[in-house]
Amino acid sequence: MKYSIVDGKKVEAQPKLRGVCNYCGSEMIARCGRLLNSVQ
């Protein structure tokens, strides 16, 4: 995740952070490392 809703605020990803997608409301979990582009 790049941004997520955590405690009602838009925040950037941080290690071990969990939030909610601001588009669909699904749970999001921050992962550290290289950004992968799944669109080909």
PQR file of N, CA, C, O and H, with PARSE charges and radii, in Angstrom:
ATOM      1  N   MET A   1       0.841  -1.184   0.000 -0.4000 1.5000
ATOM      2  CA  MET A   1       0.000   0.000   0.000 -0.0000 2.0000
ATOM      3  C   MET A   1       0.872   1.228   0.000  0.5500 1.7000
ATOM      4  O   MET A   1       1.950   1.229   0.594 -0.5500 1.4000
ATOM      5  N   LYS A   2       0.427   2.254  -0.647 -0.4000 1.5000
ATOM      6  CA  LYS A   2       1.124   3.537  -0.602 -0.0000 2.0000
ATOM      7  C   LYS A   2       0.447   4.408   0.464  0.5500 1.7000
ATOM      8  O   LYS A   2       1.111   4.974   1.332 -0.5500 1.4000
ATOM      9  H   LYS A   2      -0.449   2.253  -1.130  0.4000 1.0000
ATOM     10  N   TYR A   3      -0.870   4.503   0.385 -0.4000 1.5000
ATOM     11  CA  TYR A   3      -1.654   5.248   1.365 -0.0000 2.0000
ATOM     12  C   TYR A   3      -2.815   4.378   1.832  0.5500 1.7000
ATOM     13  O   TYR A   3      -3.307   3.533   1.084 -0.5500 1.4000
ATOM     14  H   TYR A   3      -1.410   4.043  -0.320  0.4000 1.0000
ATOM     15  N   SER A   4      -3.240   4.583   3.042 -0.4000 1.5000
ATOM     16  CA  SER A   4      -4.352   3.843   3.619 -0.0000 2.0000
ATOM     17  C   SER A   4      -5.024   4.707   4.678  0.5500 1.7000
ATOM     18  O   SER A   4      -4.450   5.690   5.147 -0.5500 1.4000
ATOM     19  H   SER A   4      -2.841   5.269   3.650  0.4000 1.0000
ATOM     20  N   ILE A   5      -6.237   4.337   5.047 -0.4000 1.5000
ATOM     21  CA  ILE A   5      -6.940   5.035   6.108 -0.0000 2.0000
ATOM     22  C   ILE A   5      -6.684   4.297   7.420  0.5500 1.7000
ATOM     23  O   ILE A   5      -7.053   3.131   7.560 -0.5500 1.4000
ATOM     24  H   ILE A   5      -6.704   3.538   4.666  0.4000 1.0000
ATOM     25  N   VAL A   6      -6.054   4.969   8.379 -0.4000 1.5000
ATOM     26  CA  VAL A   6      -5.754   4.400   9.687 -0.0000 2.0000
ATOM     27  C   VAL A   6      -6.313   5.357  10.734  0.5500 1.7000
ATOM     28  O   VAL A   6      -5.938   6.529  10.775 -0.5500 1.4000
ATOM     29  H   VAL A   6      -5.754   5.916   8.266  0.4000 1.0000
ATOM     30  N   ASP A   7      -7.201   4.861  11.568 -0.4000 1.5000
ATOM     31  CA  ASP A   7      -7.849   5.696  12.596 -0.0000 2.0000
ATOM     32  C   ASP A   7      -8.478   6.945  11.995  0.5500 1.7000
ATOM     33  O   ASP A   7      -8.428   8.021  12.591 -0.5500 1.4000
ATOM     34  H   ASP A   7      -7.506   3.909  11.534  0.4000 1.0000
ATOM     35  N   GLY A   8      -9.075   6.799  10.805 -0.4000 1.5000
ATOM     36  CA  GLY A   8      -9.779   7.901  10.158 -0.0000 2.0000
ATOM     37  C   GLY A   8      -8.890   8.910   9.447  0.5500 1.7000
ATOM     38  O   GLY A   8      -9.380   9.935   8.972 -0.5500 1.4000
ATOM     39  H   GLY A   8      -9.116   5.925  10.321  0.4000 1.0000
ATOM     40  N   LYS A   9      -7.584   8.636   9.365 -0.4000 1.5000
ATOM     41  CA  LYS A   9      -6.650   9.561   8.720 -0.0000 2.0000
ATOM     42  C   LYS A   9      -5.906   8.863   7.593  0.5500 1.7000
ATOM     43  O   LYS A   9      -5.590   7.678   7.698 -0.5500 1.4000
ATOM     44  H   LYS A   9      -7.186   7.804   9.751  0.4000 1.0000
ATOM     45  N   LYS A  10      -5.621   9.598   6.500 -0.4000 1.5000
ATOM     46  CA  LYS A  10      -4.847   9.061   5.378 -0.0000 2.0000
ATOM     47  C   LYS A  10      -3.373   9.102   5.754  0.5500 1.7000
ATOM     48  O   LYS A  10      -2.822  10.167   6.032 -0.5500 1.4000
ATOM     49  H   LYS A  10      -5.878  10.561   6.415  0.4000 1.0000
ATOM     50  N   VAL A  11      -2.734   7.924   5.759 -0.4000 1.5000
ATOM     51  CA  VAL A  11      -1.320   7.840   6.140 -0.0000 2.0000
ATOM     52  C   VAL A  11      -0.541   7.032   5.118  0.5500 1.7000
ATOM     53  O   VAL A  11      -1.111   6.220   4.389 -0.5500 1.4000
ATOM     54  H   VAL A  11      -3.182   7.059   5.533  0.4000 1.0000
ATOM     55  N   GLU A  12       0.777   7.262   5.069 -0.4000 1.5000
ATOM     56  CA  GLU A  12       1.672   6.507   4.200 -0.0000 2.0000
ATOM     57  C   GLU A  12       2.051   5.198   4.880  0.5500 1.7000
ATOM     58  O   GLU A  12       1.984   5.082   6.104 -0.5500 1.4000
ATOM     59  H   GLU A  12       1.240   7.921   5.662  0.4000 1.0000
ATOM     60  N   ALA A  13       2.449   4.217   4.080 -0.4000 1.5000
ATOM     61  CA  ALA A  13       2.813   2.905   4.599 -0.0000 2.0000
ATOM     62  C   ALA A  13       3.981   2.993   5.570  0.5500 1.7000
ATOM     63  O   ALA A  13       4.928   3.751   5.361 -0.5500 1.4000
ATOM     64  H   ALA A  13       2.503   4.312   3.086  0.4000 1.0000
ATOM     65  N   GLN A  14       3.895   2.201   6.641 -0.4000 1.5000
ATOM     66  CA  GLN A  14       4.950   2.058   7.629 -0.0000 2.0000
ATOM     67  C   GLN A  14       4.987   0.593   8.023  0.5500 1.7000
ATOM     68  O   GLN A  14       3.963  -0.084   7.930 -0.5500 1.4000
ATOM     69  H   GLN A  14       3.125   1.585   6.811  0.4000 1.0000
ATOM     70  N   PRO A  15       6.142   0.073   8.464 -0.5600 1.5000
ATOM     71  CA  PRO A  15       6.225  -1.336   8.830  0.2800 2.0000
ATOM     72  C   PRO A  15       5.148  -1.752   9.830  0.5500 1.7000
ATOM     73  O   PRO A  15       4.875  -1.048  10.802 -0.5500 1.4000
ATOM     74  N   LYS A  16       4.542  -2.913   9.571 -0.4000 1.5000
ATOM     75  CA  LYS A  16       3.536  -3.542  10.429 -0.0000 2.0000
ATOM     76  C   LYS A  16       2.265  -2.713  10.597  0.5500 1.7000
ATOM     77  O   LYS A  16       1.533  -2.909  11.567 -0.5500 1.4000
ATOM     78  H   LYS A  16       4.764  -3.486   8.781  0.4000 1.0000
ATOM     79  N   LEU A  17       1.987  -1.796   9.679 -0.4000 1.5000
ATOM     80  CA  LEU A  17       0.803  -0.957   9.757 -0.0000 2.0000
ATOM     81  C   LEU A  17      -0.353  -1.631   9.028  0.5500 1.7000
ATOM     82  O   LEU A  17      -0.162  -2.219   7.963 -0.5500 1.4000
ATOM     83  H   LEU A  17       2.581  -1.636   8.891  0.4000 1.0000
ATOM     84  N   ARG A  18      -1.545  -1.547   9.598 -0.4000 1.5000
ATOM     85  CA  ARG A  18      -2.762  -2.060   8.963 -0.0000 2.0000
ATOM     86  C   ARG A  18      -3.739  -0.905   8.829  0.5500 1.7000
ATOM     87  O   ARG A  18      -3.869  -0.066   9.722 -0.5500 1.4000
ATOM     88  H   ARG A  18      -1.700  -1.069  10.463  0.4000 1.0000
ATOM     89  N   GLY A  19      -4.419  -0.882   7.697 -0.4000 1.5000
ATOM     90  CA  GLY A  19      -5.378   0.182   7.455 -0.0000 2.0000
ATOM     91  C   GLY A  19      -6.511  -0.317   6.587  0.5500 1.7000
ATOM     92  O   GLY A  19      -6.688  -1.521   6.402 -0.5500 1.4000
ATOM     93  H   GLY A  19      -4.313  -1.563   6.972  0.4000 1.0000
ATOM     94  N   VAL A  20      -7.279   0.627   6.055 -0.4000 1.5000
ATOM     95  CA  VAL A  20      -8.426   0.321   5.216 -0.0000 2.0000
ATOM     96  C   VAL A  20      -8.253   1.048   3.885  0.5500 1.7000
ATOM     97  O   VAL A  20      -7.867   2.216   3.858 -0.5500 1.4000
ATOM     98  H   VAL A  20      -7.135   1.605   6.205  0.4000 1.0000
ATOM     99  N   CYS A  21      -8.539   0.358   2.785 -0.4000 1.5000
ATOM    100  CA  CYS A  21      -8.466   0.958   1.460 -0.0000 2.0000
ATOM    101  C   CYS A  21      -9.503   2.076   1.366  0.5500 1.7000
ATOM    102  O   CYS A  21     -10.670   1.878   1.704 -0.5500 1.4000
ATOM    103  H   CYS A  21      -8.853  -0.591   2.807  0.4000 1.0000
ATOM    104  N   ASN A  22      -9.069   3.252   0.905 -0.4000 1.5000
ATOM    105  CA  ASN A  22     -10.005   4.372   0.813 -0.0000 2.0000
ATOM    106  C   ASN A  22     -10.932   4.259  -0.393  0.5500 1.7000
ATOM    107  O   ASN A  22     -11.841   5.075  -0.540 -0.5500 1.4000
ATOM    108  H   ASN A  22      -8.121   3.412   0.631  0.4000 1.0000
ATOM    109  N   TYR A  23     -10.723   3.258  -1.267 -0.4000 1.5000
ATOM    110  CA  TYR A  23     -11.601   3.050  -2.427 -0.0000 2.0000
ATOM    111  C   TYR A  23     -12.646   1.968  -2.176  0.5500 1.7000
ATOM    112  O   TYR A  23     -13.834   2.183  -2.417 -0.5500 1.4000
ATOM    113  H   TYR A  23      -9.984   2.594  -1.147  0.4000 1.0000
ATOM    114  N   CYS A  24     -12.205   0.795  -1.687 -0.4000 1.5000
ATOM    115  CA  CYS A  24     -13.140  -0.330  -1.558 -0.0000 2.0000
ATOM    116  C   CYS A  24     -13.438  -0.730  -0.120  0.5500 1.7000
ATOM    117  O   CYS A  24     -14.360  -1.510   0.118 -0.5500 1.4000
ATOM    118  H   CYS A  24     -11.240   0.620  -1.491  0.4000 1.0000
ATOM    119  N   GLY A  25     -12.679  -0.214   0.845 -0.4000 1.5000
ATOM    120  CA  GLY A  25     -12.934  -0.530   2.249 -0.0000 2.0000
ATOM    121  C   GLY A  25     -12.300  -1.826   2.730  0.5500 1.7000
ATOM    122  O   GLY A  25     -12.533  -2.233   3.868 -0.5500 1.4000
ATOM    123  H   GLY A  25     -11.930   0.419   0.651  0.4000 1.0000
ATOM    124  N   SER A  26     -11.496  -2.491   1.882 -0.4000 1.5000
ATOM    125  CA  SER A  26     -10.829  -3.732   2.273 -0.0000 2.0000
ATOM    126  C   SER A  26      -9.650  -3.448   3.189  0.5500 1.7000
ATOM    127  O   SER A  26      -9.060  -2.368   3.147 -0.5500 1.4000
ATOM    128  H   SER A  26     -11.308  -2.160   0.957  0.4000 1.0000
ATOM    129  N   GLU A  27      -9.311  -4.437   4.024 -0.4000 1.5000
ATOM    130  CA  GLU A  27      -8.160  -4.298   4.897 -0.0000 2.0000
ATOM    131  C   GLU A  27      -6.886  -4.287   4.066  0.5500 1.7000
ATOM    132  O   GLU A  27      -6.770  -5.031   3.092 -0.5500 1.4000
ATOM    133  H   GLU A  27      -9.790  -5.314   4.058  0.4000 1.0000
ATOM    134  N   MET A  28      -5.926  -3.443   4.450 -0.4000 1.5000
ATOM    135  CA  MET A  28      -4.642  -3.353   3.769 -0.0000 2.0000
ATOM    136  C   MET A  28      -3.540  -3.537   4.797  0.5500 1.7000
ATOM    137  O   MET A  28      -3.641  -3.061   5.927 -0.5500 1.4000
ATOM    138  H   MET A  28      -6.020  -2.839   5.241  0.4000 1.0000
ATOM    139  N   ILE A  29      -2.475  -4.243   4.387 -0.4000 1.5000
ATOM    140  CA  ILE A  29      -1.338  -4.490   5.261 -0.0000 2.0000
ATOM    141  C   ILE A  29      -0.091  -3.977   4.558  0.5500 1.7000
ATOM    142  O   ILE A  29       0.170  -4.335   3.410 -0.5500 1.4000
ATOM    143  H   ILE A  29      -2.393  -4.630   3.469  0.4000 1.0000
ATOM    144  N   ALA A  30       0.677  -3.140   5.243 -0.4000 1.5000
ATOM    145  CA  ALA A  30       1.897  -2.577   4.663 -0.0000 2.0000
ATOM    146  C   ALA A  30       2.954  -3.659   4.513  0.5500 1.7000
ATOM    147  O   ALA A  30       3.126  -4.496   5.400 -0.5500 1.4000
ATOM    148  H   ALA A  30       0.465  -2.849   6.176  0.4000 1.0000
ATOM    149  N   ARG A  31       3.654  -3.640   3.398 -0.4000 1.5000
ATOM    150  CA  ARG A  31       4.762  -4.553   3.136 -0.0000 2.0000
ATOM    151  C   ARG A  31       5.958  -3.710   2.703  0.5500 1.7000
ATOM    152  O   ARG A  31       5.824  -2.819   1.865 -0.5500 1.4000
ATOM    153  H   ARG A  31       3.514  -2.960   2.678  0.4000 1.0000
ATOM    154  N   CYS A  32       7.104  -3.988   3.266 -0.4000 1.5000
ATOM    155  CA  CYS A  32       8.311  -3.249   2.911 -0.0000 2.0000
ATOM    156  C   CYS A  32       9.046  -3.969   1.790  0.5500 1.7000
ATOM    157  O   CYS A  32       9.030  -5.197   1.717 -0.5500 1.4000
ATOM    158  H   CYS A  32       7.213  -4.711   3.947  0.4000 1.0000
ATOM    159  N   GLY A  33       9.688  -3.204   0.923 -0.4000 1.5000
ATOM    160  CA  GLY A  33      10.467  -3.791  -0.153 -0.0000 2.0000
ATOM    161  C   GLY A  33      10.193  -3.111  -1.468  0.5500 1.7000
ATOM    162  O   GLY A  33       9.589  -2.039  -1.520 -0.5500 1.4000
ATOM    163  H   GLY A  33       9.701  -2.206   0.983  0.4000 1.0000
ATOM    164  N   ARG A  34      10.648  -3.751  -2.538 -0.4000 1.5000
ATOM    165  CA  ARG A  34      10.520  -3.204  -3.870 -0.0000 2.0000
ATOM    166  C   ARG A  34       9.067  -3.216  -4.333  0.5500 1.7000
ATOM    167  O   ARG A  34       8.335  -4.170  -4.066 -0.5500 1.4000
ATOM    168  H   ARG A  34      11.139  -4.621  -2.495  0.4000 1.0000
ATOM    169  N   LEU A  35       8.658  -2.179  -5.012 -0.4000 1.5000
ATOM    170  CA  LEU A  35       7.312  -2.079  -5.569 -0.0000 2.0000
ATOM    171  C   LEU A  35       7.222  -2.926  -6.825  0.5500 1.7000
ATOM    172  O   LEU A  35       8.024  -2.766  -7.745 -0.5500 1.4000
ATOM    173  H   LEU A  35       9.252  -1.404  -5.228  0.4000 1.0000
ATOM    174  N   LEU A  36       6.246  -3.830  -6.870 -0.4000 1.5000
ATOM    175  CA  LEU A  36       6.042  -4.685  -8.027 -0.0000 2.0000
ATOM    176  C   LEU A  36       4.883  -4.167  -8.839  0.5500 1.7000
ATOM    177  O   LEU A  36       3.864  -3.768  -8.276 -0.5500 1.4000
ATOM    178  H   LEU A  36       5.594  -3.960  -6.123  0.4000 1.0000
ATOM    179  N   ASN A  37       5.015  -4.163 -10.149 -0.4000 1.5000
ATOM    180  CA  ASN A  37       3.949  -3.715 -11.043 -0.0000 2.0000
ATOM    181  C   ASN A  37       3.325  -4.948 -11.667  0.5500 1.7000
ATOM    182  O   ASN A  37       3.954  -5.596 -12.504 -0.5500 1.4000
ATOM    183  H   ASN A  37       5.843  -4.487 -10.606  0.4000 1.0000
ATOM    184  N   SER A  38       2.087  -5.293 -11.274 -0.4000 1.5000
ATOM    185  CA  SER A  38       1.448  -6.505 -11.751 -0.0000 2.0000
ATOM    186  C   SER A  38       0.740  -6.299 -13.098  0.5500 1.7000
ATOM    187  O   SER A  38       0.297  -7.271 -13.709 -0.5500 1.4000
ATOM    188  H   SER A  38       1.576  -4.767 -10.594  0.4000 1.0000
ATOM    189  N   VAL A  39       0.626  -5.049 -13.569 -0.4000 1.5000
ATOM    190  CA  VAL A  39      -0.026  -4.759 -14.842 -0.0000 2.0000
ATOM    191  C   VAL A  39       1.001  -4.920 -15.950  0.5500 1.7000
ATOM    192  O   VAL A  39       2.086  -4.344 -15.884 -0.5500 1.4000
ATOM    193  H   VAL A  39       0.986  -4.259 -13.073  0.4000 1.0000
ATOM    194  N   GLN A  40       0.665  -5.697 -16.961 -0.4000 1.5000
ATOM    195  CA  GLN A  40       1.644  -5.922 -18.031 -0.0000 2.0000
ATOM    196  C   GLN A  40       1.163  -5.385 -19.327  0.5500 1.7000
ATOM    197  O   GLN A  40       1.861  -5.489 -20.336 -0.5500 1.4000
ATOM    198  H   GLN A  40      -0.217  -6.165 -17.014  0.4000 1.0000
TER
END
